[in-house]
Amino acid sequence: MFGRRGEGERREPVLSTPGFSSELRLTSDDRPTLAASPMARERTAARGGKANAKAGGTKQGGAKASNARGTTSSAAGGRGGGRGSSGGGRRRKRCGTFGRLIYWGFVLGIWAVLGVAGLIAYEASQLPPIQNLAIPERPPTVIIQGTDGKTIATRGEMGGASVPLRALPPYLPQAFVAIEDRRFYSHFGLDPLGLARAMFVNLTTGRLREGGSTLTQQLAKNLFLTQERTISRKIQELILSIWLEAKYSKNQILELYVNRVYFGAGAYGVEAAAQRYFGKSARQITLSEAAMLAGLVKSPSSLAPTRNLEGAQARAGVVLAAMQDAGFISAEMEQAALARPATLATGRGPDSAGYAADWIMEQLKAAIGPIEHDVVVQTTLDPALQLAADKALKDTLAKNGKKYGVEQGAIVLMDTNGGVRALVGGKSYEESQFNRAVTAKRQPGSSFKPFVYLTALERGLTPETIREDAPIKLKGWKPENFSHEYRGPVELKTALALSLNTVAVRLALEVGPDEVIKTAHRLGITSKLEPNASIALGTSEVSVLEMVGAYAPFANGGVGVTPHVIERVRDASGKVIYAYDTPSRGMVMAPPHVAMMNRMLQETLITGTARRADLPGWPAAGKTGTSQDYRDAWFVGYTGRYVAGVWLGNDDSSPTKKAGGSGLPVAIWSEVMRAAHKDQPVVALPGAGNYTPGTVPSGEVPDEPVVTGGPQAPADKKPATLDNWLLDKLFGRG
């Protein structure tokens, strides 16, 4: 107490009062805070006792003891207060860090949402305006028919007509829903549950096993987008899926899907696939067939039943289980379908028809221009002969291919007017679409020699003309006979029948390589030929189609032909929009030379290299060919009705195991030609029946041989030998 003058009198503190040594401090009672803790009150009491001691001086011993305890308590309270303050700071620090994490997480989340929205807006801007989008028109279909009017192939991005969903068996669309998109009728174009399931499966298995795309997403991709696997394309797919769901009903989307999806083997849409695999309309397929079709869309190329029937059947079993699980079919229906799995239709067209169809599509564009509407192409192809040619090649390669080191082959069968009746471009179209009958160029070997001999006949020589069969050397090149034997002076007909290389080279040099090339081009060869002495041995590359077309004038009396396969083209209404008008190439060979060549080439099948040819009752002629190191084996032969060429070899031009033209090619040719001539009336070879060796046919070959190209040899001049011919060229003699 400072003392008082009277009650109620206000006393102002005087800080400089003598004898006043206390400090003026605020206590916890003076602070507007919540009630202090017991520890804080203890510290406050200690400070108060200390202040009183300073103001009142030294007290009695009891007071000292009490003050000492207070001091001790105050000290202890001070230490405890320090620990409490440190713990509160740590708690405040932790709360601050957590708050900052929440804050920045929220900020980043907002930026992520804005980023995704911006990306979606950008991808949407790359699409045409949504209001302008429409289901694109179905691409045109090209139906290719044989001579019997039956379809042998279809081409185009859409292989069949669209079929309304209500016209299909109910289990067909149900199969797609069960295996591809179980929640199709409940989602909005994107299936979050399906996507999450696919992500879980892919993450747990460590590889991409499942996709989360809905049927709507797949349709959007097929209709409007490419097949590239990018984030950009996926976002656009999602945008278009939502648009499709908003614009079309579920059944409309499903109908579009089943009529556009790819089923392998060139078939787009259920109608094309049903025709391709089962030989019937999609309206008529069974439950097991429906399950197989639905299973193909996962991997159409590898599961196509034409390539992998067992795989397609196994996948169909998975689809049936999914249908039963979804309640679309009963367990009894599932078991019945499993007991009778789908199989390919019997009598389905040969695999090789694909090669002919590809060539037809190339010809079609040249004939009618861009294909904008469905068309039906009537061809010269005979399905029965196509099947026979396909079978002959496959069977021969399966039986003897490994033995002779031969992996591939090609066949062209043509009538004498140039119409292609069968075309096989390889042993399996499913495995390789490269057309070895049309596109591939290979060395024809000795099968090219008829053009050399024809050139010589056109310059005055005859089948009885003598030439020397002896070793020859030209600038280090030594052409040899197959047998490495030499016969000396031989007649040309014998030299051609026995395929004597030295005589062919001598003739080529005698008439000039350029003249041989002109003759070959005149008859139908279109490839570039090199003007050198080796042209006589068929070292310039040509196609099988070219060779067969160039042999046709021998079979038809000397008329040049243009190989063709399209007879007419009709639109969907049946109107003819194109008809083949045989372009007349006129006579490319004089009848006397036709007669002489036919007699010489006929001798090849009688006594020459093609003696194994087997075509009973039919006059036939032809020439074998084998290129260097047995890389190519050929036989091109003909009758008065058909011409056929066969090539065997390897795609990489590797040598075969001595597969020559007189072996497997002749055997294949015989099988195909027997099928072609079955029940056909016999037709003689032009001029060959009246030709007698050593004589000139009366009324066919005049006293002076007809010359259709190059200079004519003087009538009184003896046939030149190679040596005399070289002297004439060097010194200008004669």
C-alpha positions in Angstrom: 0.0 0.0 0.0 1.2 3.5 -0.8 -0.7 5.0 2.2 -3.8 7.1 1.9 -5.0 10.5 2.7 -8.7 9.6 2.7 -11.0 7.2 1.3 -12.4 8.1 -2.1 -9.5 10.3 -2.9 -7.8 9.6 -6.2 -4.1 9.2 -5.9 -1.9 9.6 -9.0 1.2 7.3 -9.0 4.4 9.2 -8.5 7.2 7.2 -10.0 9.9 9.3 -8.4 8.7 8.9 -4.8 11.6 8.4 -2.5 11.9 4.9 -1.1 9.7 3.4 -3.9 11.7 0.7 -5.6 9.0 -1.5 -7.1 8.7 -2.0 -10.9 5.4 -1.3 -12.6 4.5 -4.4 -14.5 1.3 -5.9 -16.1 0.2 -9.2 -14.8 -1.8 -11.9 -16.5 -4.9 -10.4 -14.8 -4.4 -7.2 -16.7 -4.3 -8.9 -20.2 -7.7 -9.5 -21.9 -7.1 -13.2 -22.5 -8.8 -16.5 -21.7 -8.4 -17.9 -18.2 -4.8 -18.7 -17.5 -3.7 -22.2 -17.0 -2.7 -23.3 -13.5 0.9 -23.1 -14.5 0.5 -19.5 -15.6 -1.3 -18.6 -12.4 1.6 -20.1 -10.4 4.1 -18.0 -12.3 1.9 -14.9 -11.7 1.8 -15.6 -7.9 5.5 -16.0 -7.8 6.1 -12.6 -9.5 3.7 -11.0 -7.0 5.5 -12.4 -4.0 8.8 -11.1 -5.3 7.4 -7.7 -5.8 6.0 -7.5 -2.2 9.4 -8.6 -0.8 11.0 -5.7 -2.5 8.4 -3.2 -1.3 8.2 -4.3 2.4 11.7 -5.2 3.2 12.9 -8.3 5.0 10.2 -10.3 6.9 10.3 -13.0 9.5 11.8 -16.4 8.9 8.4 -18.0 8.1 7.9 -15.4 5.4 11.4 -16.1 4.0 10.7 -19.8 3.8 7.4 -19.1 2.1 9.1 -16.7 -0.3 11.8 -19.3 -0.9 9.2 -22.0 -1.8 7.5 -19.5 -4.0 10.7 -18.7 -5.7 11.4 -22.4 -6.2 7.9 -22.9 -7.5 8.2 -20.0 -9.8 11.4 -21.4 -11.2 9.8 -24.7 -11.8 6.9 -23.0 -13.4 9.2 -21.1 -15.7 10.8 -24.2 -16.9 7.4 -25.9 -17.5 6.2 -22.8 -19.3 9.1 -23.0 -21.7 8.3 -26.6 -22.7 4.7 -25.8 -23.3 5.5 -22.9 -25.5 7.9 -25.1 -27.7 5.2 -27.8 -28.2 2.6 -25.3 -29.2 5.0 -23.9 -31.8 5.5 -27.4 -33.3 1.8 -27.9 -33.5 1.3 -24.5 -35.2 4.1 -25.4 -37.7 2.5 -28.7 -38.5 -0.8 -27.1 -39.0 0.8 -24.5 -41.3 2.5 -27.1 -43.5 -0.7 -29.1 -43.9 -2.6 -26.0 -44.8 -0.1 -25.0 -47.4 -0.4 -28.5 -49.0 -4.1 -28.2 -49.1 -3.9 -24.8 -50.6 -1.4 -25.7 -53.4 -3.2 -28.9 -54.1 -6.3 -27.0 -54.7 -4.5 -24.5 -56.9 -2.9 -27.3 -58.9 -6.2 -29.0 -59.2 -7.8 -25.9 -60.7 -4.9 -25.6 -63.2 -5.2 -29.3 -64.1 -9.0 -28.9 -64.8 -8.3 -25.8 -66.9 -5.5 -27.6 -68.8 -7.8 -30.6 -69.6 -10.6 -28.3 -70.6 -8.2 -26.4 -72.8 -6.9 -29.6 -74.4 -10.5 -30.8 -75.0 -11.4 -27.4 -76.5 -8.4 -27.6 -78.8 -9.1 -31.1 -80.0 -12.7 -30.2 -80.6 -11.6 -27.2 -82.7 -9.7 -29.6 -84.9 -12.9 -31.5 -85.8 -15.5 -30.2 -88.2 -18.3 -28.3 -86.5 -20.4 -30.8 -84.6 -23.6 -29.5 -86.2 -22.1 -30.3 -89.6 -21.1 -33.9 -88.8 -23.2 -36.6 -90.3 -22.8 -40.3 -90.7 -20.7 -40.7 -93.9 -22.1 -42.5 -96.9 -21.3 -46.2 -97.1 -18.3 -46.6 -99.4 -19.1 -48.3 -102.7 -19.0 -52.0 -103.0 -17.5 -53.8 -106.0 -19.0 -57.3 -106.6 -16.8 -59.4 -108.9 -18.6 -62.2 -110.7 -17.3 -65.1 -112.8 -18.6 -66.4 -116.1 -21.3 -68.3 -114.3 -22.7 -65.1 -112.7 -21.7 -66.1 -109.2 -19.7 -63.8 -106.9 -16.1 -64.8 -106.6 -14.9 -61.8 -104.7 -15.9 -58.4 -103.3 -13.9 -55.3 -103.0 -14.3 -51.9 -101.4 -14.2 -50.7 -97.8 -17.7 -51.9 -97.3 -18.1 -55.5 -98.5 -21.9 -55.9 -98.0 -25.1 -54.0 -97.9 -26.3 -52.5 -94.6 -28.8 -54.7 -92.8 -31.4 -53.2 -90.4 -31.0 -54.3 -86.9 -34.6 -55.6 -86.8 -33.8 -57.9 -89.8 -31.0 -59.7 -87.9 -31.5 -62.6 -85.5 -31.7 -61.0 -82.0 -28.7 -63.0 -80.7 -26.4 -61.4 -83.3 -26.4 -57.8 -81.9 -26.6 -59.3 -78.4 -23.3 -61.1 -79.0 -21.5 -57.8 -79.7 -23.0 -56.2 -76.6 -22.0 -59.1 -74.4 -18.4 -59.3 -75.5 -17.6 -55.7 -76.4 -19.7 -53.5 -74.2 -21.8 -55.1 -71.5 -23.1 -51.7 -70.2 -23.9 -50.3 -73.7 -27.5 -49.5 -72.9 -26.6 -47.7 -69.6 -23.6 -45.5 -70.3 -23.4 -42.1 -72.2 -20.7 -43.1 -74.7 -17.9 -43.5 -72.1 -18.0 -46.3 -69.6 -16.0 -45.3 -66.5 -16.4 -48.8 -64.9 -15.2 -50.5 -68.0 -12.3 -48.1 -68.3 -11.3 -48.7 -64.7 -11.5 -52.4 -65.1 -9.4 -52.3 -68.2 -6.8 -50.2 -66.5 -6.7 -52.5 -63.5 -6.3 -55.6 -65.7 -3.5 -54.0 -67.7 -1.7 -52.8 -64.6 -1.9 -56.1 -62.8 -0.9 -58.2 -65.8 1.9 -55.8 -66.9 0.8 -55.6 -70.5 -2.0 -54.2 -72.6 -4.7 -57.0 -72.5 -7.9 -55.0 -72.5 -9.3 -51.8 -73.8 -11.9 -49.6 -72.3 -13.5 -48.4 -75.5 -17.3 -48.6 -75.8 -19.1 -49.6 -78.9 -19.9 -46.0 -79.4 -16.2 -45.1 -79.2 -15.3 -47.8 -81.7 -18.0 -46.5 -84.1 -16.7 -43.0 -83.8 -13.2 -44.1 -84.7 -14.4 -46.2 -87.6 -16.6 -43.4 -89.0 -14.7 -40.3 -88.5 -11.1 -40.9 -87.4 -7.9 -42.7 -88.3 -6.6 -45.9 -86.6 -3.6 -44.1 -85.1 -3.1 -44.7 -81.3 -2.5 -41.2 -80.0 -3.9 -39.1 -77.1 -5.2 -36.6 -79.6 -7.2 -39.2 -81.5 -8.5 -40.6 -78.2 -9.8 -37.3 -77.0 -11.5 -36.6 -80.4 -13.0 -40.1 -80.1 -14.5 -39.3 -76.7 -16.0 -36.0 -78.1 -17.5 -37.7 -81.0 -18.9 -40.6 -78.9 -20.8 -38.1 -76.7 -22.1 -36.4 -79.9 -23.2 -39.7 -81.3 -25.0 -40.6 -78.1 -26.8 -37.3 -78.1 -27.8 -37.5 -81.7 -28.7 -41.2 -82.2 -30.6 -43.8 -80.2 -28.8 -46.8 -78.8 -30.2 -49.1 -81.4 -29.2 -46.8 -84.3 -25.7 -46.7 -83.0 -25.6 -50.5 -82.7 -27.0 -50.9 -86.2 -24.3 -48.6 -87.6 -21.6 -50.5 -85.7 -22.5 -54.0 -86.9 -22.7 -52.7 -90.5 -19.3 -50.9 -90.4 -16.9 -53.0 -88.3 -14.1 -55.0 -90.0 -14.3 -58.8 -89.7 -11.1 -59.7 -91.5 -10.4 -61.2 -95.0 -11.5 -58.0 -96.6 -15.1 -58.1 -95.2 -16.7 -55.0 -93.7 -20.1 -55.3 -92.1 -22.0 -58.4 -90.9 -23.5 -59.0 -94.3 -20.2 -59.2 -96.1 -18.7 -61.3 -93.3 -21.6 -63.8 -93.3 -21.3 -64.2 -97.1 -17.5 -64.4 -96.9 -17.3 -67.0 -94.2 -20.6 -68.9 -94.2 -21.9 -68.4 -97.7 -25.2 -67.0 -96.5 -26.9 -63.7 -95.5 -26.5 -62.3 -92.0 -30.2 -62.7 -91.6 -29.8 -66.4 -91.7 -26.8 -67.1 -89.5 -27.0 -69.4 -86.4 -26.1 -68.6 -82.8 -22.6 -70.2 -83.1 -21.9 -68.3 -86.3 -23.1 -65.0 -84.6 -20.7 -65.7 -81.7 -17.8 -66.2 -84.2 -18.5 -63.0 -86.0 -18.7 -61.0 -82.7 -15.5 -62.6 -81.6 -13.6 -61.5 -84.7 -13.7 -57.8 -84.1 -11.1 -58.1 -81.3 -8.4 -59.1 -83.8 -9.9 -59.6 -87.3 -6.6 -60.2 -89.1 -5.3 -63.0 -86.9 -8.7 -64.6 -86.0 -10.2 -64.6 -89.5 -11.5 -68.2 -89.9 -10.0 -68.4 -93.4 -6.6 -68.2 -91.7 -7.2 -69.5 -88.1 -10.4 -71.5 -87.8 -9.5 -73.0 -84.5 -8.7 -69.6 -83.0 -12.0 -68.2 -84.3 -13.9 -71.1 -82.8 -12.2 -70.7 -79.4 -13.0 -67.0 -79.4 -16.6 -67.8 -80.2 -16.7 -70.0 -77.1 -15.7 -66.9 -75.0 -18.5 -64.9 -76.6 -21.1 -67.6 -75.9 -20.0 -67.6 -72.2 -20.3 -63.8 -72.0 -23.8 -64.0 -73.6 -24.9 -66.6 -71.1 -23.5 -64.6 -68.2 -25.3 -61.5 -69.4 -28.6 -63.4 -69.6 -29.0 -63.2 -73.4 -29.0 -66.9 -73.8 -29.7 -69.9 -71.6 -27.1 -72.4 -70.5 -28.8 -75.0 -72.8 -28.4 -72.7 -75.8 -24.8 -72.1 -75.0 -24.1 -75.9 -74.8 -25.9 -76.5 -78.0 -23.9 -73.9 -79.8 -20.6 -75.2 -78.4 -21.5 -78.7 -79.6 -21.8 -77.5 -83.2 -19.2 -74.7 -83.7 -19.3 -72.5 -86.8 -17.3 -73.7 -89.8 -16.5 -72.2 -93.2 -19.0 -72.7 -95.9 -18.2 -75.6 -98.3 -17.6 -74.7 -101.9 -16.2 -71.3 -100.9 -14.2 -69.7 -103.7 -10.5 -70.4 -103.9 -8.2 -68.3 -101.9 -6.3 -67.3 -105.0 -9.3 -65.4 -106.3 -8.0 -62.5 -104.3 -5.1 -62.1 -106.8 -7.5 -61.8 -109.7 -9.7 -59.4 -107.7 -6.8 -57.1 -107.0 -5.9 -57.0 -110.7 -9.5 -56.5 -111.7 -9.7 -53.4 -109.4 -6.6 -52.0 -111.1 -8.2 -52.5 -114.5 -11.6 -51.2 -113.3 -10.2 -47.8 -112.4 -8.8 -47.4 -115.9 -12.1 -48.6 -117.5 -14.6 -46.4 -115.6 -12.6 -44.0 -113.6 -13.3 -43.3 -109.9 -15.8 -45.7 -108.3 -18.5 -43.6 -106.6 -21.4 -46.1 -106.5 -21.9 -49.9 -106.1 -21.0 -51.8 -109.3 -21.1 -55.4 -110.5 -18.2 -56.5 -112.6 -18.7 -59.4 -115.0 -15.4 -61.1 -115.7 -13.8 -63.7 -118.0 -12.8 -65.7 -115.0 -14.1 -69.3 -114.9 -14.6 -70.2 -111.2 -14.1 -73.9 -111.9 -10.8 -73.3 -113.7 -9.7 -70.9 -111.1 -10.3 -73.6 -108.5 -8.4 -76.1 -110.6 -5.4 -73.9 -111.1 -5.3 -73.0 -107.4 -5.5 -76.6 -106.4 -2.8 -77.7 -108.9 -0.3 -75.1 -107.6 -1.1 -75.8 -103.9 -0.9 -79.6 -104.2 2.3 -79.5 -106.2 4.1 -77.2 -103.8 2.8 -79.1 -100.8 4.1 -82.4 -102.2 7.3 -81.4 -103.9 8.1 -77.8 -102.9 10.4 -78.7 -100.1 12.1 -81.4 -102.1 13.0 -78.9 -104.9 13.5 -75.9 -102.8 10.5 -74.1 -104.3 8.2 -71.8 -102.2 6.1 -69.9 -104.7 4.5 -70.1 -108.1 2.1 -68.4 -110.5 -0.4 -69.5 -113.2 -2.2 -67.7 -115.9 -4.8 -69.5 -118.1 -6.1 -67.5 -121.1 -8.3 -68.1 -124.1 -7.0 -67.4 -127.6 -8.7 -64.0 -127.6 -6.9 -62.8 -124.5 -9.6 -63.4 -122.0 -8.1 -64.5 -118.7 -9.9 -67.6 -117.4 -7.8 -68.2 -114.3 -5.1 -66.3 -112.5 -3.1 -67.5 -109.5 -0.6 -65.0 -108.1 0.9 -67.2 -105.4 0.3 -70.2 -103.2 -1.7 -68.3 -100.6 -3.4 -64.9 -100.9 -4.0 -64.8 -97.1 -0.2 -65.1 -96.5 1.0 -62.8 -99.3 -1.0 -60.5 -101.6 2.0 -59.9 -103.9 0.8 -60.9 -107.4 3.5 -63.0 -109.0 1.4 -63.5 -112.1 1.0 -59.9 -113.0 3.4 -57.7 -110.9 6.5 -59.9 -110.5 9.1 -59.9 -113.3 11.4 -62.9 -113.6 13.8 -64.3 -116.2 11.9 -66.5 -118.6 15.0 -68.5 -119.7 14.5 -70.7 -122.8 10.8 -70.0 -122.9 11.8 -66.7 -124.6 13.5 -68.5 -127.5 10.3 -68.7 -129.7 10.7 -64.9 -130.3 14.3 -65.5 -131.5 13.3 -68.3 -133.8 10.3 -66.4 -135.2 12.6 -63.4 -136.0 14.9 -65.8 -137.9 12.0 -67.4 -139.8 10.8 -63.9 -140.8 14.2 -63.3 -142.3 14.0 -66.3 -144.6 15.1 -69.3 -142.5 12.9 -72.4 -142.2 12.6 -75.1 -139.5 15.0 -77.2 -141.6 17.7 -74.5 -141.8 21.0 -75.8 -140.4 22.9 -74.1 -137.7 26.0 -75.2 -135.7 25.6 -76.5 -132.2 29.1 -75.9 -130.9 30.9 -74.0 -128.2 30.8 -70.3 -128.6 32.7 -67.5 -126.7 31.7 -63.8 -126.8 33.9 -61.4 -124.8 34.5 -63.9 -122.1 30.9 -65.2 -122.1 30.5 -68.9 -122.9 26.9 -69.9 -123.2 26.5 -73.7 -122.8 23.8 -76.3 -123.4 22.0 -77.7 -120.5 23.6 -81.2 -121.2 27.1 -79.7 -121.8 27.0 -81.7 -125.1 27.1 -80.4 -128.6 25.5 -82.0 -131.7 27.3 -80.1 -134.5 25.1 -79.1 -137.4 21.4 -79.3 -136.5 18.1 -78.2 -137.9 16.3 -75.3 -136.2 13.3 -77.4 -135.3 15.6 -79.8 -133.4 17.5 -77.0 -131.8 14.3 -75.4 -130.5 12.8 -78.7 -129.3 16.0 -79.6 -127.4 16.5 -76.0 -126.3 20.1 -75.8 -127.5 21.5 -72.6 -126.2 24.4 -72.1 -128.6 22.1 -72.2 -131.6 19.7 -69.7 -130.0 22.6 -67.3 -129.3 23.9 -67.7 -132.9 20.5 -66.9 -134.3 20.1 -63.8 -132.0 23.5 -62.5 -133.3 22.6 -63.3 -136.8 19.3 -61.4 -136.9 20.4 -58.8 -134.3 19.2 -58.5 -130.6 17.3 -55.3 -131.5 15.2 -57.2 -134.0 14.4 -59.9 -131.5 13.2 -57.3 -129.1 11.0 -55.8 -131.8 9.4 -59.2 -132.4 8.8 -59.8 -128.7 7.1 -56.4 -128.3 5.0 -56.9 -131.4 3.6 -60.2 -130.1 2.8 -58.7 -126.6 5.8 -58.4 -124.3 5.6 -55.0 -122.7 8.6 -55.1 -120.3 11.9 -53.4 -121.2 14.3 -55.9 -122.9 18.1 -55.5 -123.0 19.6 -55.6 -126.6 22.4 -58.0 -126.0 23.3 -61.5 -127.1 22.0 -63.0 -123.9 18.5 -62.0 -124.9 18.3 -65.3 -126.7 18.5 -67.1 -123.3 15.8 -65.1 -121.7 17.8 -62.9 -119.4 15.5 -59.9 -119.5 12.7 -60.1 -116.9 9.1 -60.4 -117.9 5.8 -61.3 -116.2 3.8 -64.5 -116.5 0.8 -62.6 -117.9 3.0 -61.0 -120.6 4.4 -64.3 -121.7 1.0 -66.0 -122.0 -0.3 -63.0 -123.9 2.6 -63.1 -126.3 2.2 -66.8 -127.0 -1.5 -66.3 -127.9 -0.8 -65.4 -131.6 0.8 -68.8 -132.0 -2.5 -70.4 -130.9 -5.0 -68.1 -132.7 -3.3 -67.9 -136.2 -1.2 -64.7 -135.7 -3.6 -62.2 -134.2 -2.2 -60.0 -131.4 -4.3 -60.0 -128.2 -4.6 -57.7 -125.2 -4.9 -59.7 -122.0 -8.1 -58.7 -120.3 -10.4 -59.9 -117.5 -13.4 -57.4 -117.4 -16.3 -58.2 -119.8 -18.8 -55.6 -118.6 -19.7 -53.4 -115.6 -23.2 -52.7 -114.4 -24.4 -50.3 -111.7 -26.8 -51.1 -108.9 -29.8 -50.8 -111.2 -28.4 -53.2 -113.8 -27.4 -50.6 -116.3 -24.3 -51.4 -118.3 -21.8 -48.7 -117.9 -18.8 -50.4 -119.5 -18.4 -53.2 -122.0 -15.1 -54.6 -123.3 -14.6 -53.9 -126.9 -11.8 -56.0 -128.2 -9.2 -53.7 -129.5 -7.9 -55.1 -132.8 -4.1 -55.3 -132.8 -4.3 -57.0 -136.1 -2.0 -59.6 -137.5 1.3 -59.7 -135.7 2.6 -62.8 -137.4 2.1 -64.1 -141.0 0.1 -67.4 -141.2 3.1 -69.3 -142.8 5.3 -68.4 -139.9 2.5 -69.3 -137.5 2.4 -72.8 -139.1 6.2 -73.2 -138.9 6.4 -72.0 -135.3 3.5 -74.3 -134.3 5.2 -77.3 -135.8 8.5 -76.5 -134.2 6.9 -75.9 -130.8 4.7 -78.9 -131.1 7.9 -81.0 -131.4 8.9 -79.8 -128.0 6.0 -81.8 -126.5 6.7 -84.8 -128.7 10.5 -85.3 -128.6 11.8 -82.3 -126.7 12.0 -80.9 -123.2 8.3 -81.0 -122.5 7.7 -84.7 -123.3 6.0 -85.1 -119.9 3.1 -82.8 -120.9 -0.1 -84.9 -120.6 -3.1 -83.6 -122.6 -4.6 -86.7 -124.4 -6.2 -86.1 -127.7 -5.2 -82.5 -128.1 -2.6 -81.0 -130.4 -0.5 -78.9 -128.2 2.8 -76.9 -128.3 4.9 -74.9 -126.0 8.4 -74.2 -124.6 10.1 -74.8 -121.2 12.5 -72.4 -119.6 15.0 -72.5 -116.8 17.0 -69.5 -115.7 20.6 -69.5 -114.5 21.3 -71.5 -111.3 17.7 -72.9 -111.5 16.3 -69.7 -110.0 13.2 -69.8 -112.3 11.3 -72.7 -113.8 8.8 -72.0 -116.6 6.5 -73.7 -119.1 4.3 -71.8 -121.5 2.1 -74.1 -123.7 -1.1 -73.8 -125.7 -3.7 -75.5 -127.8 -6.1 -74.1 -130.4 -8.4 -73.1 -127.5 -6.3 -72.1 -124.5 -2.8 -70.7 -123.5 -1.4 -71.3 -120.1 1.8 -70.3 -118.4 3.4 -71.6 -115.2 6.2 -70.1 -113.2 7.9 -71.6 -110.1 10.6 -70.2 -107.9 11.3 -68.2 -104.8 10.5 -64.6 -104.0 14.1 -63.7 -103.1 15.4 -65.2 -106.3 17.4 -67.8 -104.5 18.3 -70.9 -106.5 16.0 -73.9 -106.3 17.2 -77.5 -105.9 17.5 -78.0 -109.7 13.8 -77.4 -110.3 13.7 -77.0 -114.1 10.9 -76.1 -116.5 10.5 -79.7 -117.8 9.5 -81.0 -114.3 7.0 -79.4 -112.0 5.8 -76.6 -114.3 4.9 -79.1 -117.0 3.0 -81.3 -114.5 1.0 -78.3 -113.2 0.3 -77.1 -116.8 -1.0 -80.6 -117.7 -3.4 -80.7 -114.7 -4.8 -77.2 -115.4 -5.2 -77.8 -119.1 -6.9 -81.1 -118.7 -9.5 -79.4 -116.6 -9.9 -76.6 -119.1 -10.3 -78.9 -122.1 -12.6 -81.4 -120.4 -15.7 -82.0 -122.7 -14.5 -79.4 -125.2 -14.3 -80.3 -128.9 -10.8 -80.7 -130.2 -9.3 -77.7 -132.1 -6.2 -78.1 -134.3 -3.2 -75.8 -134.0 -3.3 -73.2 -136.8 -1.3 -74.6 -139.8 0.4 -77.3 -137.8 -1.8 -80.2 -139.0 -0.9 -79.6 -142.7 2.8 -79.0 -142.2 5.2 -81.7 -143.3 8.8 -81.4 -142.4 11.0 -80.6 -145.4 8.1 -79.2 -147.5 6.4 -75.9 -147.9 2.6 -76.2 -147.2 0.7 -75.5 -150.4 -1.3 -72.3 -150.3 0.1 -71.3 -146.9 3.8 -70.5 -147.5 4.8 -69.1 -150.9 8.0 -69.8 -152.7 9.6 -66.8 -151.1 9.0 -66.9 -147.3 6.8 -64.0 -146.1 8.8 -61.5 -144.2 7.1 -59.4 -141.6 10.1 -57.7 -140.1 13.8 -57.1 -140.8 15.7 -57.6 -144.0 15.1 -60.7 -146.1 18.0 -63.1 -146.8 18.7 -63.5 -150.5 17.1 -66.7 -151.9 20.2 -67.8 -153.6 22.4 -67.4 -150.5 23.2 -70.4 -148.3 22.3 -70.2 -144.6 25.0 -68.3 -142.9 27.1 -69.7 -140.1 28.0 -67.5 -137.1 31.6 -67.2 -138.4 30.4 -66.0 -141.8 27.9 -63.7 -140.2 30.6 -62.0 -138.1 32.9 -61.6 -141.2 30.0 -60.0 -143.0 29.4 -57.6 -140.2 33.1 -56.8 -139.8 34.1 -56.5 -143.5 30.8 -55.6 -145.1 30.7 -58.7 -147.3 27.5 -59.7 -149.2 
